[in-house]
Amino acid sequence: MAKHCKKQLMNTKLQIRAEFEQLHQFLKREEEGRLAALQEEEEQKTKTITLERKDIRAQISVVSEVISAVKRDLAQEDNAAFLASYELTQTSVRHLCSRPDPQLRPGGLVDVAKHLGNLSFRVWEKMREERIKFTPKIPQRIRVVLDCDRGEVSFYNPEGNDHIYTHEATFSEKIYPYFSVGKQVKLRP
C-alpha cells in the first residue's frame, strides 16, 4: 500500500506540474496577444500624430511666409505695394487664423480601459471557453480478487501488483460483481 501511495503521489505531482505548465503557456500567449494589440494601437496613434504634426508644420510655414512677405512690403519705401496686397494678405491671415487650435481628438490617447479594464476577468473567461474543460478523473485500473471461502475482496494495483485494500465479510448469499464511482444506483436481482 505504501508503494502504491508513493506512486500515486508522484503521478499526481507530475499531473499538477503539467496542468500548471499548460496554464503558464496559455497566460504567456494571452499576454503576448494583448501586448501586440497595445503595440498596434500605439503604431496607429503615432501615425495619426505624425500626420497632424505635418499639417501643423505646413500651417506654420504658410504663416511664416505671410509674415515675411508683410515685412518685405513694409520695408520698401513704396507703401503702395503693401497697400495693394493688403486685402489679399488680410484674407489669407483671416483664413489661417479661423482654423481651430489643434485639439486632442476623441480616441487620441491610448484606450487604457480597453487594455486593462476587467483584464483578469476577461482572461479568465477566455481561459474557461478555450482551455478549461471538465473532464472527471477516470478511475484507474484496479485488479479485484474475490476469495469467497475466506470472505475477502482484495484490491490491487495491476501495474506493480501492489496491495491497496482488503475488505472482509461473510458472504451468505449469491454475490454479483458491481462497481460504482460516486453515484448510488438501486440494484435489482
PABATI-237336 format. One record per atom (N, C-alpha, C): residue number from 1; residue in three letters; atom name; y negated, x, z. Coordinates in steps of 0.2 Angstrom, whole numbers, plus 2048, in hexadecimal, padded with zeros to 3 digits. Atoms other than C-alpha are relative to their C-alpha. Layout:
N
REC  seq  type  atom    v    u    w
REC  NUM   ala    CA    Y    X    Z
...
This chain:
189
REC  seq  type  atom    v    u    w
REC    1   met     N  806  804  800
REC    1   met    CA  800  800  800
REC    1   met     C  7FA  804  800
REC    2   ala     N  806  7FC  800
REC    2   ala    CA  7F4  80E  804
REC    2   ala     C  7FF  803  7F9
REC    3   lys     N  801  7FD  806
REC    3   lys    CA  7F7  816  7F3
REC    3   lys     C  7FD  7FB  7FB
REC    4   his     N  802  806  805
REC    4   his    CA  7F4  805  7EA
REC    4   his     C  7F8  7FF  802
REC    5   cys     N  807  801  7FD
REC    5   cys    CA  7E4  803  7F5
REC    5   cys     C  7FB  806  7FD
REC    6   lys     N  804  7FA  803
REC    6   lys    CA  7DD  815  7EF
REC    6   lys     C  800  7FF  7F9
REC    7   lys     N  800  801  808
REC    7   lys    CA  7E2  811  7DD
REC    7   lys     C  7FB  7FA  7FF
REC    8   gln     N  805  805  801
REC    8   gln    CA  7D8  801  7DE
REC    8   gln     C  7F9  802  801
REC    9   leu     N  807  7FE  7FF
REC    9   leu    CA  7C9  809  7E6
REC    9   leu     C  7FE  805  7FB
REC   10   met     N  802  7FC  805
REC   10   met    CA  7C9  816  7D9
REC   10   met     C  7FE  7FC  7F9
REC   11   asn     N  802  805  806
REC   11   asn    CA  7CA  809  7CB
REC   11   asn     C  7FA  7FC  800
REC   12   thr     N  806  804  7FE
REC   12   thr    CA  7BD  7FF  7D3
REC   12   thr     C  7FA  804  7FF
REC   13   lys     N  806  7FB  801
REC   13   lys    CA  7B1  80E  7D4
REC   13   lys     C  7FF  801  7F9
REC   14   leu     N  801  7FE  807
REC   14   leu    CA  7B4  812  7C2
REC   14   leu     C  7FD  7FA  7FC
REC   15   gln     N  803  806  803
REC   15   gln    CA  7B0  800  7BD
REC   15   gln     C  7F9  7FF  802
REC   16   ile     N  807  801  7FE
REC   16   ile    CA  7A1  7FF  7C7
REC   16   ile     C  7FB  805  7FD
REC   17   arg     N  804  7FB  803
REC   17   arg    CA  79A  80F  7C0
REC   17   arg     C  7FF  7FE  7F8
REC   18   ala     N  801  802  807
REC   18   ala    CA  79E  809  7AE
REC   18   ala     C  7FB  7FA  7FF
REC   19   glu     N  805  806  801
REC   19   glu    CA  795  7F8  7B1
REC   19   glu     C  7F9  803  801
REC   20   phe     N  807  7FE  7FF
REC   20   phe    CA  786  801  7B8
REC   20   phe     C  7FE  805  7FA
REC   21   glu     N  802  7FC  806
REC   21   glu    CA  786  80D  7A9
REC   21   glu     C  7FE  7FC  7FB
REC   22   gln     N  802  804  806
REC   22   gln    CA  786  7FF  79D
REC   22   gln     C  7F9  7FC  802
REC   23   leu     N  807  803  7FE
REC   23   leu    CA  777  7F7  7A7
REC   23   leu     C  7FB  805  7FF
REC   24   his     N  805  7FA  801
REC   24   his    CA  76E  808  7A7
REC   24   his     C  7FE  800  7F8
REC   25   gln     N  801  800  807
REC   25   gln    CA  770  808  794
REC   25   gln     C  7FC  7FA  7FD
REC   26   phe     N  804  806  802
REC   26   phe    CA  76A  7F7  792
REC   26   phe     C  7F9  800  802
REC   27   leu     N  807  7FF  7FE
REC   27   leu    CA  75B  7FA  79C
REC   27   leu     C  7FC  805  7FC
REC   28   lys     N  803  7FB  804
REC   28   lys    CA  757  80A  793
REC   28   lys     C  7FE  7FD  7F9
REC   29   arg     N  802  803  807
REC   29   arg    CA  758  801  782
REC   29   arg     C  7FA  7FB  800
REC   30   glu     N  805  805  7FF
REC   30   glu    CA  74D  7F3  789
REC   30   glu     C  7F9  803  801
REC   31   glu     N  806  7FC  7FF
REC   31   glu    CA  740  800  78F
REC   31   glu     C  7FE  803  7FA
REC   32   glu     N  802  7FD  807
REC   32   glu    CA  740  809  77E
REC   32   glu     C  7FD  7FA  7FC
REC   33   gly     N  802  805  804
REC   33   gly    CA  73E  7F8  775
REC   33   gly     C  7F9  7FE  802
REC   34   arg     N  807  802  7FE
REC   34   arg    CA  72F  7F3  780
REC   34   arg     C  7FB  805  7FF
REC   35   leu     N  805  7FA  801
REC   35   leu    CA  727  804  77F
REC   35   leu     C  7FE  800  7F9
REC   36   ala     N  801  800  807
REC   36   ala    CA  729  803  76C
REC   36   ala     C  7FB  7FA  7FE
REC   37   ala     N  805  806  801
REC   37   ala    CA  720  7F2  76C
REC   37   ala     C  7F9  802  802
REC   38   leu     N  807  7FE  7FD
REC   38   leu    CA  712  7F9  777
REC   38   leu     C  7FD  805  7FB
REC   39   gln     N  802  7FB  804
REC   39   gln    CA  711  808  76B
REC   39   gln     C  7FD  7FD  7F9
REC   40   glu     N  802  804  806
REC   40   glu    CA  710  7FC  75C
REC   40   glu     C  7F9  7FD  801
REC   41   glu     N  806  804  7FF
REC   41   glu    CA  702  7F2  764
REC   41   glu     C  7FA  805  800
REC   42   glu     N  806  7FB  7FF
REC   42   glu    CA  6F8  802  768
REC   42   glu     C  7FE  803  7F9
REC   43   glu     N  801  7FE  806
REC   43   glu    CA  6FA  808  756
REC   43   glu     C  7FB  7FA  7FC
REC   44   gln     N  804  805  803
REC   44   gln    CA  6F3  7F7  750
REC   44   gln     C  7F9  800  803
REC   45   lys     N  806  800  7FD
REC   45   lys    CA  6E5  7F7  75C
REC   45   lys     C  7FC  806  7FE
REC   46   thr     N  804  7FA  802
REC   46   thr    CA  6E0  809  757
REC   46   thr     C  7FE  7FF  7F9
REC   47   lys     N  802  801  807
REC   47   lys    CA  6E0  804  745
REC   47   lys     C  7FA  7FC  7FF
REC   48   thr     N  806  804  7FF
REC   48   thr    CA  6D4  7F6  749
REC   48   thr     C  7FA  803  802
REC   49   ile     N  805  7FC  7FE
REC   49   ile    CA  6C9  801  753
REC   49   ile     C  7FD  805  7FB
REC   50   thr     N  802  7FB  805
REC   50   thr    CA  6C8  80E  746
REC   50   thr     C  7FC  7FC  7FA
REC   51   leu     N  804  804  805
REC   51   leu    CA  6C3  801  739
REC   51   leu     C  7F9  7FE  802
REC   52   glu     N  806  802  7FD
REC   52   glu    CA  6B6  7FA  744
REC   52   glu     C  7FB  806  801
REC   53   arg     N  804  7FB  7FF
REC   53   arg    CA  6AF  80B  748
REC   53   arg     C  7FD  802  7F9
REC   54   lys     N  802  7FE  807
REC   54   lys    CA  6AE  80F  735
REC   54   lys     C  7FB  7FB  7FE
REC   55   asp     N  805  805  802
REC   55   asp    CA  6A4  7FF  732
REC   55   asp     C  7FA  801  804
REC   56   ile     N  806  7FF  7FC
REC   56   ile    CA  698  803  740
REC   56   ile     C  7FD  806  7FE
REC   57   arg     N  803  7FA  802
REC   57   arg    CA  696  815  73A
REC   57   arg     C  7FC  7FE  7F9
REC   58   ala     N  803  802  806
REC   58   ala    CA  692  80D  729
REC   58   ala     C  7F9  7FD  801
REC   59   gln     N  806  803  7FE
REC   59   gln    CA  685  802  731
REC   59   gln     C  7FB  805  802
REC   60   ile     N  805  7FB  7FD
REC   60   ile    CA  67D  810  73A
REC   60   ile     C  7FD  804  7FA
REC   61   ser     N  802  7FC  806
REC   61   ser    CA  67C  81A  72A
REC   61   ser     C  7FB  7FC  7FC
REC   62   val     N  805  804  804
REC   62   val    CA  673  80C  721
REC   62   val     C  7F9  800  804
REC   63   val     N  806  801  7FC
REC   63   val    CA  667  80A  72F
REC   63   val     C  7FC  807  800
REC   64   ser     N  803  7F9  800
REC   64   ser    CA  664  81D  730
REC   64   ser     C  7FC  801  7F9
REC   65   glu     N  803  7FF  807
REC   65   glu    CA  660  81D  71D
REC   65   glu     C  7FA  7FC  7FF
REC   66   val     N  806  804  800
REC   66   val    CA  654  80F  71F
REC   66   val     C  7FA  803  804
REC   67   ile     N  805  7FD  7FC
REC   67   ile    CA  64B  818  72D
REC   67   ile     C  7FD  806  7FD
REC   68   ser     N  803  7FA  803
REC   68   ser    CA  64A  828  723
REC   68   ser     C  7FC  7FE  7FA
REC   69   ala     N  804  803  806
REC   69   ala    CA  643  81E  714
REC   69   ala     C  7F9  7FE  803
REC   70   val     N  806  803  7FD
REC   70   val    CA  636  816  71F
REC   70   val     C  7FC  806  802
REC   71   lys     N  804  7FA  7FE
REC   71   lys    CA  631  827  726
REC   71   lys     C  7FD  804  7FA
REC   72   arg     N  802  7FC  806
REC   72   arg    CA  630  82F  715
REC   72   arg     C  7FA  7FC  7FD
REC   73   asp     N  805  804  803
REC   73   asp    CA  625  820  70F
REC   73   asp     C  7FA  801  804
REC   74   leu     N  805  7FF  7FC
REC   74   leu    CA  61A  822  71E
REC   74   leu     C  7FD  807  800
REC   75   ala     N  803  7FA  800
REC   75   ala    CA  618  834  71C
REC   75   ala     C  7FC  802  7FA
REC   76   gln     N  804  7FF  806
REC   76   gln    CA  611  832  70B
REC   76   gln     C  7F9  7FE  801
REC   77   glu     N  807  802  7FF
REC   77   glu    CA  5FE  831  70A
REC   77   glu     C  7FF  7F9  7FD
REC   78   asp     N  801  807  804
REC   78   asp    CA  600  822  6FE
REC   78   asp     C  804  7FB  804
REC   79   asn     N  7FD  805  7FC
REC   79   asn    CA  604  814  70A
REC   79   asn     C  802  7FA  7FB
REC   80   ala     N  7FF  806  804
REC   80   ala    CA  605  808  6FB
REC   80   ala     C  808  800  7FE
REC   81   ala     N  7F9  800  802
REC   81   ala    CA  617  80E  6F7
REC   81   ala     C  804  7FD  806
REC   82   phe     N  7FD  802  7FA
REC   82   phe    CA  61B  80A  709
REC   82   phe     C  800  7F8  800
REC   83   leu     N  801  807  800
REC   83   leu    CA  613  7F9  708
REC   83   leu     C  804  7FC  7FB
REC   84   ala     N  7FC  803  805
REC   84   ala    CA  61C  7F5  6F8
REC   84   ala     C  807  7FF  801
REC   85   ser     N  7F9  801  7FE
REC   85   ser    CA  62D  7F8  6FF
REC   85   ser     C  801  7FD  807
REC   86   tyr     N  7FF  802  7F9
REC   86   tyr    CA  629  7F1  710
REC   86   tyr     C  804  7F9  800
REC   87   glu     N  7FC  807  800
REC   87   glu    CA  630  7DF  70C
REC   87   glu     C  807  802  7FF
REC   88   leu     N  7F9  7FE  801
REC   88   leu    CA  640  7E7  705
REC   88   leu     C  803  803  806
REC   89   thr     N  7FE  7FD  7FA
REC   89   thr    CA  641  7F2  714
REC   89   thr     C  801  7FB  806
REC   90   gln     N  7FF  805  7FB
REC   90   gln    CA  63E  7E4  720
REC   90   gln     C  806  7FB  800
REC   91   thr     N  7FA  804  802
REC   91   thr    CA  64B  7D9  718
REC   91   thr     C  806  804  802
REC   92   ser     N  7FA  7FC  7FF
REC   92   ser    CA  658  7E7  719
REC   92   ser     C  801  801  808
REC   93   val     N  7FF  7FF  7F8
REC   93   val    CA  654  7EA  72C
REC   93   val     C  802  7FA  803
REC   94   arg     N  7FF  806  7FD
REC   94   arg    CA  654  7D8  730
REC   94   arg     C  808  7FE  7FF
REC   95   his     N  7F9  802  801
REC   95   his    CA  665  7D6  728
REC   95   his     C  805  805  804
REC   96   leu     N  7FC  7FC  7FC
REC   96   leu    CA  66C  7E5  731
REC   96   leu     C  7FF  7FE  808
REC   97   cys     N  801  801  7F9
REC   97   cys    CA  664  7E0  742
REC   97   cys     C  803  7F9  801
REC   98   ser     N  7FD  807  7FE
REC   98   ser    CA  66B  7CE  740
REC   98   ser     C  808  800  801
REC   99   arg     N  7F9  800  7FF
REC   99   arg    CA  67D  7D4  741
REC   99   arg     C  801  800  808
REC  100   pro     N  7FF  800  7F9
REC  100   pro    CA  684  7D1  752
REC  100   pro     C  802  807  803
REC  101   asp     N  7FE  7F9  7FD
REC  101   asp    CA  687  7E0  75E
REC  101   asp     C  808  800  800
REC  102   pro     N  7F9  800  800
REC  102   pro    CA  699  7E6  75D
REC  102   pro     C  802  7FE  807
REC  103   gln     N  7FD  803  7FA
REC  103   gln    CA  6A3  7DD  76A
REC  103   gln     C  808  800  800
REC  104   leu     N  7F9  800  800
REC  104   leu    CA  6B4  7DD  770
REC  104   leu     C  803  7FA  7FE
REC  105   arg     N  7FD  806  803
REC  105   arg    CA  6BF  7D1  766
REC  105   arg     C  805  7FE  804
REC  106   pro     N  7FA  803  7FC
REC  106   pro    CA  6CC  7C6  76D
REC  106   pro     C  806  804  7FE
REC  107   gly     N  7FA  7FC  802
REC  107   gly    CA  6DC  7D0  76D
REC  107   gly     C  7FE  808  7FF
REC  108   gly     N  802  7FA  801
REC  108   gly    CA  6D2  7E0  76D
REC  108   gly     C  803  805  805
REC  109   leu     N  7FD  7FC  7FB
REC  109   leu    CA  6DA  7E7  77D
REC  109   leu     C  808  7FF  7FF
REC  110   val     N  7F8  801  7FF
REC  110   val    CA  6ED  7EA  780
REC  110   val     C  801  7FA  804
REC  111   asp     N  7FE  806  7FC
REC  111   asp    CA  6F5  7DA  785
REC  111   asp     C  805  802  805
REC  112   val     N  7FC  7FD  7FA
REC  112   val    CA  6FB  7E1  796
REC  112   val     C  805  7FA  802
REC  113   ala     N  7FC  805  7FD
REC  113   ala    CA  702  7D0  79B
REC  113   ala     C  806  7FF  7FB
REC  114   lys     N  7FA  801  805
REC  114   lys    CA  70D  7CF  78B
REC  114   lys     C  805  805  802
REC  115   his     N  7FB  7FA  7FF
REC  115   his    CA  715  7E0  790
REC  115   his     C  802  800  807
REC  116   leu     N  7FD  800  7F9
REC  116   leu    CA  716  7DE  7A3
REC  116   leu     C  801  7FA  803
REC  117   gly     N  7FF  806  7FD
REC  117   gly    CA  715  7CC  7A7
REC  117   gly     C  807  7FE  801
REC  118   asn     N  7F9  803  7FF
REC  118   asn    CA  725  7C6  7AF
REC  118   asn     C  805  805  7FD
REC  119   leu     N  7FC  7FB  803
REC  119   leu    CA  72D  7D6  7A8
REC  119   leu     C  807  800  803
REC  120   ser     N  7FA  800  7FD
REC  120   ser    CA  73B  7D6  7B4
REC  120   ser     C  804  7FA  7FF
REC  121   phe     N  7FD  806  801
REC  121   phe    CA  73F  7C4  7B2
REC  121   phe     C  802  800  7F8
REC  122   arg     N  7FE  800  807
REC  122   arg    CA  73F  7C6  79F
REC  122   arg     C  806  804  7FE
REC  123   val     N  7FB  7FB  801
REC  123   val    CA  74A  7D5  79F
REC  123   val     C  807  7FD  803
REC  124   trp     N  7FA  803  7FD
REC  124   trp    CA  756  7CC  7AB
REC  124   trp     C  803  7FA  7FB
REC  125   glu     N  7FE  805  805
REC  125   glu    CA  756  7BD  79F
REC  125   glu     C  804  802  7FA
REC  126   lys     N  7FD  7FD  806
REC  126   lys    CA  75A  7C7  790
REC  126   lys     C  807  803  802
REC  127   met     N  7FA  7FD  7FE
REC  127   met    CA  767  7D1  79A
REC  127   met     C  806  7FA  801
REC  128   arg     N  7FB  806  7FF
REC  128   arg    CA  76F  7C0  79F
REC  128   arg     C  803  7FD  7F9
REC  129   glu     N  7FE  803  806
REC  129   glu    CA  76F  7BA  78D
REC  129   glu     C  805  805  7FC
REC  130   glu     N  7FC  7FB  804
REC  130   glu    CA  776  7CA  785
REC  130   glu     C  805  804  803
REC  131   arg     N  7FB  7FB  7FC
REC  131   arg    CA  77F  7D4  792
REC  131   arg     C  805  7FD  805
REC  132   ile     N  7FC  802  7FB
REC  132   ile    CA  785  7CA  7A0
REC  132   ile     C  804  7FA  7FE
REC  133   lys     N  7FC  806  802
REC  133   lys    CA  794  7BF  79C
REC  133   lys     C  805  800  806
REC  134   phe     N  7FB  801  7FA
REC  134   phe    CA  79F  7B8  7AA
REC  134   phe     C  807  800  7FE
REC  135   thr     N  7F9  7FF  802
REC  135   thr    CA  7B0  7BF  7A8
REC  135   thr     C  804  801  807
REC  136   pro     N  7FD  7FF  7F9
REC  136   pro    CA  7BA  7BC  7B8
REC  136   pro     C  806  805  7FF
REC  137   lys     N  7FB  7FB  800
REC  137   lys    CA  7C6  7CA  7BD
REC  137   lys     C  806  7FD  7FF
REC  138   ile     N  7F9  803  801
REC  138   ile    CA  7D7  7C7  7B6
REC  138   ile     C  804  803  805
REC  139   pro     N  7FC  7FD  7FB
REC  139   pro    CA  7E4  7C9  7C3
REC  139   pro     C  804  806  7FD
REC  140   gln     N  7FC  7FB  803
REC  140   gln    CA  7ED  7DA  7C1
REC  140   gln     C  807  7FE  800
REC  141   arg     N  7F9  801  800
REC  141   arg    CA  7FF  7DB  7BD
REC  141   arg     C  803  802  807
REC  142   ile     N  7FC  7FF  7F9
REC  142   ile    CA  80A  7DA  7CD
REC  142   ile     C  807  7FE  7FF
REC  143   arg     N  7F9  801  800
REC  143   arg    CA  81C  7DB  7CE
REC  143   arg     C  802  7FD  806
REC  144   val     N  7FE  804  7FA
REC  144   val    CA  824  7CE  7D9
REC  144   val     C  808  800  800
REC  145   val     N  7F9  800  7FE
REC  145   val    CA  835  7D0  7E1
REC  145   val     C  802  7FB  805
REC  146   leu     N  7FE  806  7FB
REC  146   leu    CA  83E  7C1  7E9
REC  146   leu     C  807  802  802
REC  147   asp     N  7FA  7FF  7FD
REC  147   asp    CA  84C  7C4  7F5
REC  147   asp     C  802  7FA  804
REC  148   cys     N  7FF  806  7FC
REC  148   cys    CA  852  7B3  7FA
REC  148   cys     C  805  801  806
REC  149   asp     N  7FC  7FF  7FB
REC  149   asp    CA  860  7B9  805
REC  149   asp     C  7FC  803  806
REC  150   arg     N  803  7FD  7FA
REC  150   arg    CA  854  7C3  810
REC  150   arg     C  7F9  7FC  801
REC  151   gly     N  806  805  7FF
REC  151   gly    CA  846  7B6  80E
REC  151   gly     C  7F9  804  7FF
REC  152   glu     N  806  7FB  802
REC  152   glu    CA  839  7C3  806
REC  152   glu     C  7FE  7FF  7F9
REC  153   val     N  803  800  806
REC  153   val    CA  82D  7C2  7F8
REC  153   val     C  7FB  806  801
REC  154   ser     N  804  7FA  7FF
REC  154   ser    CA  826  7D3  7F5
REC  154   ser     C  7FC  801  7F9
REC  155   phe     N  805  7FF  805
REC  155   phe    CA  817  7D8  7EA
REC  155   phe     C  7FF  808  7FF
REC  156   tyr     N  801  7F9  802
REC  156   tyr    CA  816  7E9  7E1
REC  156   tyr     C  7FB  802  7FA
REC  157   asn     N  804  7FE  805
REC  157   asn    CA  80A  7F2  7D6
REC  157   asn     C  805  803  7FB
REC  158   pro     N  7FB  7FE  804
REC  158   pro    CA  814  7F5  7C6
REC  158   pro     C  7FF  807  7FD
REC  159   glu     N  802  7F9  802
REC  159   glu    CA  80B  805  7C1
REC  159   glu     C  803  806  804
REC  160   gly     N  7FD  7FA  7FC
REC  160   gly    CA  810  810  7CF
REC  160   gly     C  806  7FD  805
REC  161   asn     N  7FB  803  7FC
REC  161   asn    CA  81D  804  7D7
REC  161   asn     C  7FE  800  808
REC  162   asp     N  802  800  7F9
REC  162   asp    CA  812  803  7E7
REC  162   asp     C  801  7FA  803
REC  163   his     N  7FF  806  7FC
REC  163   his    CA  816  7F6  7F4
REC  163   his     C  7F9  7FD  802
REC  164   ile     N  807  803  7FE
REC  164   ile    CA  807  7EA  7F6
REC  164   ile     C  801  7FC  806
REC  165   tyr     N  7FF  805  7FA
REC  165   tyr    CA  80E  7DC  802
REC  165   tyr     C  807  7FD  7FF
REC  166   thr     N  7F9  803  7FF
REC  166   thr    CA  81E  7D4  808
REC  166   thr     C  7FF  7FA  804
REC  167   his     N  800  806  7FC
REC  167   his    CA  81E  7C2  80D
REC  167   his     C  807  7FE  802
REC  168   glu     N  7FA  802  7FE
REC  168   glu    CA  82C  7BC  818
REC  168   glu     C  800  7F9  802
REC  169   ala     N  800  808  7FF
REC  169   ala    CA  832  7AA  819
REC  169   ala     C  808  7FF  800
REC  170   thr     N  7F9  803  800
REC  170   thr    CA  842  7A0  81B
REC  170   thr     C  800  7FB  7FA
REC  171   phe     N  800  805  806
REC  171   phe    CA  846  797  80A
REC  171   phe     C  806  7FB  801
REC  172   ser     N  7FB  805  7FF
REC  172   ser    CA  84F  787  80E
REC  172   ser     C  801  7FB  7FA
REC  173   glu     N  800  804  806
REC  173   glu    CA  84C  77E  7FE
REC  173   glu     C  800  805  7FA
REC  174   lys     N  800  7FC  806
REC  174   lys    CA  84D  783  7EC
REC  174   lys     C  7F9  802  7FE
REC  175   ile     N  807  7FD  801
REC  175   ile    CA  83E  78E  7E7
REC  175   ile     C  7FF  801  7F9
REC  176   tyr     N  802  7FF  807
REC  176   tyr    CA  834  78F  7D7
REC  176   tyr     C  7FA  805  800
REC  177   pro     N  806  7FB  801
REC  177   pro    CA  828  79D  7D1
REC  177   pro     C  7FA  7FC  7FE
REC  178   tyr     N  806  802  801
REC  178   tyr    CA  816  798  7D2
REC  178   tyr     C  7FB  804  802
REC  179   phe     N  806  7FC  7FD
REC  179   phe    CA  806  7A2  7D3
REC  179   phe     C  7FA  7FD  7FE
REC  180   ser     N  807  802  802
REC  180   ser    CA  7F4  79D  7D3
REC  180   ser     C  7FB  804  803
REC  181   val     N  805  7FC  7FE
REC  181   val    CA  7E4  7A6  7D5
REC  181   val     C  7FA  7FC  801
REC  182   gly     N  806  803  7FF
REC  182   gly    CA  7D6  79D  7DD
REC  182   gly     C  800  7F8  800
REC  183   lys     N  800  807  801
REC  183   lys    CA  7DA  78B  7D8
REC  183   lys     C  806  7FD  804
REC  184   gln     N  7FA  803  7FD
REC  184   gln    CA  7E5  77F  7E2
REC  184   gln     C  802  7FB  7FC
REC  185   val     N  7FD  805  804
REC  185   val    CA  7F1  775  7D8
REC  185   val     C  805  7FD  803
REC  186   lys     N  7FA  804  7FD
REC  186   lys    CA  7FD  767  7DD
REC  186   lys     C  806  802  7FC
REC  187   leu     N  7FA  7FF  803
REC  187   leu    CA  80E  76B  7D9
REC  187   leu     C  805  7FA  800
REC  188   arg     N  7FB  806  800
REC  188   arg    CA  81B  75E  7D4
REC  188   arg     C  807  803  7FE
REC  189   pro     N  7FA  7FE  802
REC  189   pro    CA  82D  761  7D4
REC  189   pro     C  803  7FE  7FA
